[in-house]
Amino acid sequence: MRNHHPSKEQVIAQAEWVSAFGEPTRLRLIRALSTGEKVVTELAKIAGTEVVNVSHHLGILKAAGIVDVERDGRFMRYTLAADAVATATQLQMTHESGMKVTIPLN
């Protein structure tokens, strides 16, 4: 019989990915990015917090593979990772392991 249990390393990677969603500012940033790319100053305004705080949270989201960043001159443009699927009411993201997170957008 085949073992379908993930390894300890896989479980740790999944837990780190899921935990990246579990903070109010990061959820606001994810929801804001569900409508398209944004720069840090736009995200700070939307999230109602300081640019340095947004930058910190974006770093966590980037490390978890939830957001992508591209340099555009002196600006850094943030988008949700390519696997994100947004509808009018929800956003779904899938970890490389197949684990899914669904976030309501309303």
C-alpha positions as CSV (number, residue, x, y, z in Angstrom):
1,M,0.0,0.0,0.0
2,R,1.3,3.4,-1.0
3,N,2.0,6.1,1.7
4,H,0.0,9.3,0.9
5,H,1.2,11.2,3.9
6,P,3.3,14.3,3.1
7,S,6.9,14.4,4.4
8,K,7.7,16.6,7.4
9,E,9.4,19.1,5.0
10,Q,6.2,19.3,2.9
11,V,4.0,19.9,5.9
12,I,6.3,22.7,7.1
13,A,6.2,24.3,3.7
14,Q,2.4,24.0,3.6
15,A,2.1,25.5,7.1
16,E,4.4,28.4,6.3
17,W,2.4,29.1,3.1
18,V,-0.9,29.0,4.9
19,S,0.4,31.2,7.8
20,A,1.3,33.9,5.3
21,F,-2.4,34.4,4.7
22,G,-3.2,34.6,8.4
23,E,-2.6,38.3,9.2
24,P,-5.1,41.2,8.6
25,T,-2.8,43.5,6.8
26,R,-1.7,40.7,4.5
27,L,-5.3,39.8,3.7
28,R,-6.0,43.4,2.8
29,L,-3.0,43.4,0.5
30,I,-4.0,40.2,-1.1
31,R,-7.6,41.5,-1.7
32,A,-6.2,44.7,-3.1
33,L,-3.9,42.8,-5.5
34,S,-6.9,40.7,-6.7
35,T,-7.9,43.7,-8.8
36,G,-4.5,44.0,-10.5
37,E,-1.0,45.1,-10.0
38,K,-0.1,47.9,-7.5
39,V,2.9,49.7,-6.2
40,V,3.7,49.9,-2.5
41,T,2.4,53.4,-2.1
42,E,-1.0,52.4,-3.5
43,L,-1.1,49.4,-1.3
44,A,-0.2,51.4,1.8
45,K,-3.1,53.8,1.1
46,I,-5.5,50.9,0.5
47,A,-4.4,49.1,3.6
48,G,-4.4,52.3,5.7
49,T,-0.8,51.7,7.0
50,E,2.7,53.0,6.5
51,V,4.8,52.1,3.4
52,V,7.4,50.4,5.6
53,N,4.7,48.1,7.2
54,V,3.4,47.2,3.7
55,S,6.9,46.5,2.5
56,H,7.5,44.1,5.4
57,H,4.2,42.2,4.7
58,L,4.9,42.1,0.9
59,G,8.3,40.5,1.7
60,I,6.5,37.8,3.7
61,L,4.0,37.2,0.9
62,K,6.8,37.2,-1.8
63,A,8.8,34.7,0.2
64,A,5.7,32.4,0.5
65,G,5.2,32.7,-3.3
66,I,1.9,34.5,-2.9
67,V,2.9,37.7,-4.7
68,D,5.3,38.4,-7.6
69,V,7.3,41.6,-8.0
70,E,8.7,43.3,-11.1
71,R,10.9,46.4,-11.2
72,D,9.6,49.2,-13.4
73,G,12.2,52.0,-13.3
74,R,12.2,53.1,-9.7
75,F,9.0,51.4,-8.8
76,M,8.3,47.8,-7.8
77,R,5.0,46.5,-9.1
78,Y,3.4,43.8,-7.2
79,T,0.9,41.2,-8.5
80,L,-0.6,38.0,-7.2
81,A,1.2,34.9,-8.2
82,A,0.3,33.4,-11.5
83,D,-1.8,30.6,-10.0
84,A,-4.3,33.0,-8.4
85,V,-7.8,32.8,-9.8
86,A,-10.1,35.7,-8.9
87,T,-13.8,36.0,-9.5
88,A,-16.1,38.8,-8.4
89,T,-16.6,37.1,-5.1
90,Q,-13.5,35.1,-4.2
91,L,-9.9,34.5,-4.8
92,Q,-8.4,31.0,-4.9
93,M,-4.7,30.3,-4.7
94,T,-3.0,26.9,-4.9
95,H,0.2,25.8,-3.2
96,E,2.7,23.7,-5.2
97,S,1.5,20.7,-3.1
98,G,-2.1,21.1,-4.3
99,M,-3.3,22.7,-1.0
100,K,-5.8,25.5,-1.8
101,V,-6.8,28.7,0.0
102,T,-10.0,30.5,-0.9
103,I,-10.5,34.1,0.3
104,P,-13.9,35.9,0.0
105,L,-13.5,39.3,-1.7
106,N,-16.7,40.9,-0.4
